[in-house]
């Protein structure tokens, strides 16, 4: 990064200005992003329907607007890596690949906005993006101004090809330059992820002051092993992560992959329910043109979305793990509690579970437990009557509990 960026970051710290001053992310963001499903597919001659292009982004915006996704809260349409031309223009500004984005980013942003959606874009803190395209090093102010000029509403700022020791000053500098444009731009950072995977400590308080969203772990892959690994990592680090999540800033376990190839129906239920419990962003990466009806129904489940978007903004925690069963708890508004029971086991047989109120660390004598996917089936649980259920392999049961006052 440049000495200018360092000076800006230090000046921001001295004057009390930081990158988060944008009034956004009061609840976790919801939207769609290219990366997991479409990666860095730039071959539009061979694969015109699925390459990273304005056609792909417009197609997804159309589906979000016409098929109910926008109506339940999904609002951001985000391009990840590989949208760029190989070089900046003569004025040092970013330009999109002219063949795949012939109308330019401003026109694409306007199209997304015409669908009453918001537009997001990707850049990188380093000299080059992870895909080898021009990065923002030495150009952060210029790039922030370009994003604002184009009508960008969301920036995913990666950390490939950069110096880890420059992250605190550099990420804060980009946040400062985004704010300086005068446009509200949601700021998603990869800062903690690179620190964690290389064994460095993370100042989460500084991350929270700088970013609206921050990745803490590896990219999600289209597999149960990837999703379950992320959930375990979150559970093992709940005490750390929960301290910093809340309105204005959120931990990011990465994208929703429902509707792709790697998850069964039970496993899709797990990801959707656990992302709700973890107060995670609901950023889909899938092909909305080819969605199974069951996947679409889960993604648009208003009950799960309501838990995820709860205004109290408390991230859930794993409170118990034994014999492949995880129990998670999240405090909700209106004196409610969301509780998830996740069966990691692969033995093919649903597990019968029975828990007392003491087991669940609930202190009153009577609770009403309502199954959260449909909100139709309820059970009264008392000091004498435990909560009982079956949980399928790689499956989940999710409840909303409310104290019954005599």
TAURTA-V420876 format. One record per residue. RES is the residue in one small letter. PHI is phi as a letter, one per 20 degrees, with the letter a starting at -180 (NA if undefined). D_CENTER is the distance of its C-alpha to the mean C-alpha in Angstrom with 2 decimals. Layout:
RES_PHI_D_CENTER, RES_PHI_D_CENTER
//
This chain:
x_NA_26.67, x_e_29.57, x_f_31.72, x_f_30.99, x_f_27.31, x_f_28.44, x_f_30.89, x_f_28.41, x_f_26.04, x_f_29.05, x_f_30.30, x_g_27.03, x_f_27.28, x_f_30.94, x_e_30.60, x_n_27.68, x_e_25.40, x_c_21.85, x_f_18.84, x_e_17.04, x_f_19.88, x_c_18.26, x_m_17.97, x_d_14.39, x_m_11.31, x_f_13.72, x_c_11.19, x_g_7.38, x_f_6.83, x_c_7.53, x_r_8.76, x_b_9.69, x_b_9.82, x_f_12.90, x_f_12.35, x_f_12.30, x_f_14.82, x_d_16.94, x_l_16.66, x_d_19.44, x_f_21.87, x_d_24.28, x_e_27.34, x_f_27.87, x_f_31.51, x_e_30.85, x_c_27.61, x_f_27.50, x_e_25.23, x_c_22.35, x_f_22.65, x_f_20.37, x_b_22.32, x_f_22.67, x_f_23.89, x_f_20.70, x_f_18.54, x_f_21.18, x_f_21.38, x_f_17.75, x_f_18.16, x_g_21.36, x_f_19.88, x_f_17.13, x_f_20.03, x_e_22.65, x_d_21.15, x_n_19.61, x_f_15.88, x_f_16.39, x_f_18.65, x_e_16.23, x_p_13.67, x_f_11.68, x_c_12.76, x_e_11.24, x_d_12.77, x_c_11.78, x_e_14.14, x_e_13.25, x_f_16.28, x_n_19.85, x_e_20.44, x_e_22.97, x_f_26.70, x_f_28.08, x_c_29.62, x_f_29.32, x_e_32.02, x_f_35.27, x_e_33.84, x_n_31.00, x_e_28.33, x_f_25.57, x_c_26.48, x_f_24.79, x_g_26.52, x_f_29.49, x_e_29.86, x_e_26.35, x_c_25.72, x_f_29.32, x_e_28.66, x_n_26.58, x_f_23.19, x_f_24.65, x_f_25.95, x_f_22.72, x_f_20.90, x_f_23.80, x_f_23.50, x_f_19.87, x_f_20.98, x_f_23.98, x_e_21.82, x_m_20.58, x_c_17.09, x_d_15.46, x_d_15.38, x_c_13.14, x_b_14.44, x_d_14.21, x_b_16.66, x_c_17.55, x_f_19.25, x_e_21.98, x_f_25.01, x_c_23.31, x_f_19.90, x_f_19.03, x_e_20.78, x_n_23.79, x_e_23.58, x_g_24.51, x_e_22.31, x_e_22.42, x_g_24.73, x_m_27.79, x_c_26.30, x_f_23.53, x_f_25.50, x_g_26.59, x_f_23.12, x_g_21.78, x_f_24.82, x_f_24.28, x_g_20.74, x_f_22.25, x_f_25.22, x_e_23.19, x_n_21.34, x_f_17.86, x_d_15.41, x_b_12.31, x_c_12.71, x_e_10.70, x_d_13.35, x_e_13.98, x_c_16.78, x_f_19.05, x_l_22.80, x_c_22.85, x_e_24.47, x_g_22.40, x_f_24.91, x_e_24.20, x_g_20.51, x_g_21.17, x_f_23.55, x_f_21.90, x_f_18.38, x_f_20.23, x_f_22.54, x_f_19.98, x_f_18.59, x_f_22.25, x_f_23.03, x_f_20.19, x_f_21.59, x_f_25.06, x_f_24.58, x_n_24.58, x_d_21.68, x_f_18.55, x_c_15.78, x_f_12.22, x_d_11.89, x_d_9.01, x_d_10.89, x_d_11.43, x_g_14.30, x_f_14.09, x_g_13.36, x_f_16.60, x_f_18.50, x_f_17.75, x_f_18.58, x_e_21.73, x_m_22.82, x_e_22.58, x_f_21.99, x_c_19.14, x_e_19.99, x_f_16.96, x_f_19.01, x_f_19.31, x_f_15.64, x_g_15.03, x_f_17.89, x_d_16.67, x_c_12.96, x_e_10.64, x_b_7.59, x_b_8.49, x_f_8.08, x_d_10.74, x_b_11.68, x_f_12.67, x_g_11.07, x_f_10.68, x_d_13.95, x_e_15.42, x_b_17.17, x_f_17.58, x_f_18.43, x_f_15.11, x_f_13.13, x_f_15.87, x_f_15.97, x_f_12.41, x_f_13.35, x_f_16.63, x_f_15.34, x_f_13.34, x_f_16.53, x_f_18.78, x_d_17.10, x_g_16.43, x_f_19.22, x_f_17.89, x_f_14.21, x_f_15.18, x_f_17.58, x_d_15.20, x_e_12.46, x_r_13.56, x_g_14.10, x_o_13.53, x_a_11.08, x_b_8.29, x_f_7.69, x_c_4.71, x_e_6.12, x_n_4.85, x_f_5.58, x_f_7.81, x_d_11.27, x_g_13.53, x_n_16.55, x_e_17.00, x_d_19.73, x_e_18.90, x_d_18.20, x_f_20.94, x_f_20.73, x_f_20.74, x_f_17.91, x_f_15.79, x_g_16.70, x_f_15.59, x_f_12.02, x_f_11.71, x_f_13.68, x_f_12.16, x_f_8.53, x_f_10.74, x_f_12.78, x_e_10.28, x_l_9.00, x_e_5.35, x_f_3.12, x_d_5.28, x_d_5.12, x_f_8.36, x_c_10.39, x_b_13.85, x_d_17.19, x_f_17.55, x_e_21.25, x_c_21.80, x_e_19.95, x_f_21.67, x_f_22.50, x_f_21.26, x_f_17.74, x_f_17.78, x_f_19.15, x_f_16.44, x_f_13.64, x_d_15.90, x_f_17.05, x_f_17.52, x_f_18.28, x_f_15.01, x_f_13.15, x_f_15.68, x_f_14.88, x_g_11.15, x_e_12.32, x_g_15.31, x_f_16.83, x_f_17.90, x_m_14.46, x_e_15.45, x_f_13.14, x_f_14.92, x_c_17.05, x_e_18.94, x_d_22.52, x_a_24.45, x_b_24.57, x_b_27.78, x_l_29.06, x_m_25.71, x_d_24.63, x_d_21.71, x_d_21.83, x_d_18.90, x_c_19.42, x_c_17.57, x_f_19.71, x_d_19.42, x_f_21.41, x_l_24.95, x_l_25.76, x_d_23.74, x_c_22.06, x_e_19.56, x_c_20.67, x_d_19.42, x_c_21.82, x_d_20.47, x_d_23.13, x_f_22.42, x_f_25.98, x_d_27.12, x_e_30.70, x_n_30.68, x_d_31.81, x_g_29.97, x_e_30.25, x_e_32.11, x_c_30.74, x_b_32.57, x_c_31.50, x_e_33.45, x_f_32.17, x_f_33.06, x_g_30.95, x_e_27.93, x_l_28.85, x_d_29.64, x_e_32.61, x_e_34.14, x_e_36.56, x_b_35.04, x_c_31.62, x_e_30.65, x_d_27.87, x_d_26.42, x_f_24.54, x_e_21.14, x_f_20.49, x_d_23.68, x_l_24.85, x_d_28.39, x_e_29.63, x_c_30.37, x_c_32.20, x_e_34.15, x_d_33.75, x_c_36.44, x_f_38.02, x_e_40.19, x_d_37.83, x_f_34.75, x_e_31.51, x_c_32.03, x_a_29.93, x_d_29.50, x_c_26.22, x_f_26.11, x_g_25.47, x_l_21.80, x_c_21.45, x_b_20.43, x_d_22.10, x_c_20.29, x_c_22.43, x_d_22.59, x_d_25.55, x_c_27.77, x_f_30.79, x_d_34.12, x_e_36.59, x_f_40.24
//
